[in-house]
């Protein structure tokens, strides 16, 4: 038990120190290349925080556990959205404007398609289908 506690403390220290180095280095590189702080925060730090999820998903696919990869993607997106809304809710009142009927219909249809395909095997065809549907949604 003591060894696991020490490992936990060391791991937390390394994670915090790594985040500090990531942010400091990102700001330094951004200033060197004259990039705005908004871009640094949005892209570089956002990518840095998504790398662990990417590595878990790649490892899951390489170990023939594609369902774990899908669960990781869905869970991390849900958690990120809810954490951002919770943080905003603590700071300020959240006012959500009306959502377009097309958006609601499209998102509902994506969930239905996912549930239908969830009972079959994910493959390249389904991946390409979802990428095409995503690009179609972004285009509209």
C-alpha positions, 0 to 999 in steps of 0.5 A: 500500500505504501509503495502504491501511494508513493507511485501515485504521488510521483505520478501526480507530480510528474503530470503536474510538472509535465503540464507546466513544461508543456504550457511554458514551452508552448507560450515560448514557441508561440512568442518566438513565431509570433502566434497569438495566445488564443491559437496557442491555447486552442491548438497546441495545448488542446492537442497536448491534452488529447495525446493520452486519449489518442495513445489509448485509442491506438493501443486499443486498436492494435490489441484488437479492442476497437470497442475500447477505442470507441468508448474512449472517444465518446467518453472523453468528448462527453466528459470534456463538454460537460466539464467545460459547461460546469466550469462556465456555469460556476463563472457565469450564467449560461444562456443556450440559444435555440438549436436549429432543427437540422442540427437536432435531426442530424445529431439524432440520426447519427446516434441512431446510425451509431446504435445500428452499426454498434451491433456489427463490426466496425471497419473501414467502410463505417469509418469512411461513412462517418467521416463523409457524414461529418464533412457533410455536416461541417459543409452545411 
